[in-house]
Amino acid sequence: MIAHGPDVHPGFSGGVSAALGSGPRYENGDDPGPFYFGALAANAAYGFRPAKDSRPAMSLGIQGPTERGAAADVYLQAPRKWISPVAAGVGLLAEFPDRRLMPYLQTGVTSSSGFGLNVAVGRYADKSSRASYTVWENALVNWLTVEAPVGALMSLHLHGGFASGHVKKQYSFDTTPYVDEDRWVMLGGITLEIHR
């Protein structure tokens, strides 16, 4: 989950996120969703914001646990001077130890009082091997987030999203996949962020 807004907060920030997927159950009801099954994760980040708005800002973050362990989030915001009042940037969410990478774009607006609206779009393709089978998965993940201040040092992010893609599963001893289908899921989430 992209747990931050498009405008980098300087210094340390941290928070807690909860997400849940809803949609068709796959594989005779055994597989509840195609991509993220839901998560409760803590996150921490440090934002670098230069004094001049003509320079880009950057945020380095970590979150965990995720479906695959933990994730690092690197986000680079375009200089505020270029596109103000809109904030926009590119990021990379990298899960480890499996090394699933999801590059993403994020853009939105935030008022001086801290209310905001942003959208994030990411895509990933992943191959993972288990003891007796291999899974190929790719997805386009879209998030729409509403941000509201909760006191001077906190903000609440309400997330809604949609992910769609393709999943293929194949036994190691077989040449024909036993799962080869398009999948989708609706996503919902909430993040409580503490920042300077």
C-alpha positions in Angstrom: 0.0 0.0 0.0 1.2 3.5 -0.7 0.8 4.9 2.8 1.8 8.5 2.1 0.5 11.5 0.1 2.3 13.0 -2.9 3.7 16.0 -1.0 6.8 14.9 1.0 6.8 15.8 4.7 10.3 16.8 5.9 11.8 14.7 8.7 10.5 11.6 10.3 7.0 10.3 9.9 5.4 7.0 10.9 2.0 5.4 11.0 -0.2 2.3 10.9 -2.1 1.1 7.9 -4.9 -1.5 7.5 -6.1 -2.8 4.1 -8.6 -5.3 3.0 -9.5 -6.8 -0.4 -12.9 -7.8 -1.5 -14.0 -9.6 -4.7 -14.5 -13.0 -6.2 -13.0 -16.1 -4.4 -10.8 -18.1 -6.8 -9.7 -21.7 -7.0 -12.9 -23.3 -5.6 -13.1 -20.7 -2.9 -9.6 -21.5 -1.5 -7.9 -18.4 -2.8 -9.6 -15.2 -1.4 -8.2 -12.7 -3.8 -5.7 -12.2 -6.5 -3.1 -9.9 -5.1 -3.2 -8.5 -1.6 -5.3 -10.5 0.9 -5.4 -7.6 3.4 -2.8 -6.3 5.7 -2.1 -4.5 9.0 1.3 -2.8 8.7 3.4 -0.2 10.5 5.4 2.2 8.4 8.2 4.7 9.0 9.8 7.2 6.6 12.2 10.1 6.5 11.5 13.0 4.1 14.1 15.2 2.5 12.7 18.6 1.5 15.1 21.2 0.2 14.7 24.9 1.1 14.2 25.8 -2.5 10.9 24.8 -4.2 12.8 24.5 -7.5 14.4 21.2 -6.3 12.9 17.8 -5.9 12.0 16.3 -2.6 12.5 12.6 -1.6 11.1 10.2 0.9 12.7 6.9 2.1 10.3 4.6 3.9 9.8 1.0 5.2 6.7 -0.9 6.1 6.0 -4.2 7.5 4.8 -6.8 7.8 3.5 -7.2 4.3 2.3 -10.3 2.5 5.9 -11.2 1.7 7.8 -9.8 4.7 8.6 -6.1 4.6 8.7 -3.4 1.9 10.9 -0.4 1.2 9.3 2.7 -0.4 11.4 5.2 -2.3 9.5 8.3 -3.6 10.8 11.3 -5.5 8.5 14.3 -5.7 8.8 16.8 -8.6 9.8 20.3 -7.6 6.9 22.2 -6.1 7.7 25.2 -8.3 7.1 23.3 -11.5 3.5 22.2 -10.9 2.2 23.9 -7.8 -0.5 23.7 -6.4 -0.4 20.0 -7.5 2.1 17.6 -6.0 3.3 14.7 -8.1 6.1 12.2 -8.1 7.3 8.7 -8.9 8.1 5.9 -6.5 9.2 2.3 -6.1 7.7 -0.1 -3.6 10.0 -3.1 -3.2 9.0 -6.1 -1.1 11.7 -8.3 0.3 13.0 -11.0 0.7 11.1 -11.9 -2.6 12.1 -8.7 -4.3 8.7 -7.9 -5.8 8.9 -4.4 -7.4 6.1 -2.1 -8.0 6.9 1.3 -9.7 4.1 3.8 -9.2 3.0 7.4 -10.1 1.3 9.6 -7.5 -0.4 13.0 -7.8 -2.8 15.1 -5.8 -3.6 18.3 -4.1 -3.4 19.3 -0.4 -4.9 22.4 1.0 -3.0 24.6 3.5 -5.3 23.2 6.2 -4.1 19.7 5.5 -7.1 18.3 3.5 -6.1 16.5 0.4 -7.0 14.1 -2.5 -4.6 12.0 -4.4 -4.3 9.1 -6.8 -1.6 6.5 -7.1 -1.2 4.0 -10.0 1.3 1.2 -9.9 2.1 -2.0 -11.8 4.0 -5.1 -11.0 4.9 -8.5 -12.5 6.2 -11.3 -10.3 7.3 -14.9 -10.5 7.7 -16.9 -7.3 8.6 -20.6 -6.9 7.3 -22.8 -4.1 8.3 -26.4 -3.3 6.2 -28.0 -6.0 4.8 -25.2 -8.2 5.5 -21.8 -9.6 3.2 -18.7 -9.6 3.3 -15.9 -12.1 1.3 -12.8 -11.2 1.0 -9.3 -12.7 -1.3 -6.5 -11.7 -2.3 -2.9 -12.2 -3.1 -1.3 -8.8 -5.0 2.0 -8.5 -5.6 3.9 -5.3 -7.7 7.0 -4.6 -6.9 8.5 -1.2 -8.6 11.3 0.8 -6.4 12.9 3.5 -7.7 14.8 6.5 -5.7 16.4 9.4 -6.2 15.0 12.9 -4.5 17.5 15.1 -1.3 19.4 14.4 1.0 16.4 13.9 -1.3 13.7 12.5 -3.3 12.9 9.4 -5.8 10.3 8.4 -5.8 8.7 4.9 -8.8 6.8 3.6 -7.9 4.6 0.7 -10.1 3.0 -2.0 -8.7 1.1 -4.9 -9.0 -1.5 -7.6 -6.4 -4.1 -8.7 -6.7 -6.2 -11.9 -4.3 -8.6 -13.5 -3.5 -12.2 -14.3 -2.4 -15.2 -12.3 -0.9 -18.4 -13.6 0.1 -21.4 -11.4 1.9 -24.5 -12.7 3.2 -27.6 -11.0 6.9 -28.3 -11.4 6.2 -31.7 -12.9 3.6 -30.5 -15.4 3.7 -28.4 -18.6 0.1 -27.2 -18.4 -0.9 -24.6 -15.8 -3.6 -25.6 -13.3 -4.6 -21.9 -12.9 -4.4 -19.4 -15.8 -6.9 -16.6 -15.3 -7.6 -12.9 -15.1 -8.4 -11.7 -11.6 -9.6 -8.5 -9.8 -10.1 -7.2 -6.3 -11.6 -4.1 -4.8 -9.3 -2.6 -2.1 -10.1 -0.5 1.0 -7.8 0.9 3.6 -7.0 3.4 6.3 -3.7 5.0 7.4 -3.0 7.0 10.5 0.2 9.0 9.9 2.2 11.0 12.5 4.5 13.6 11.0 6.2 16.9 11.8 
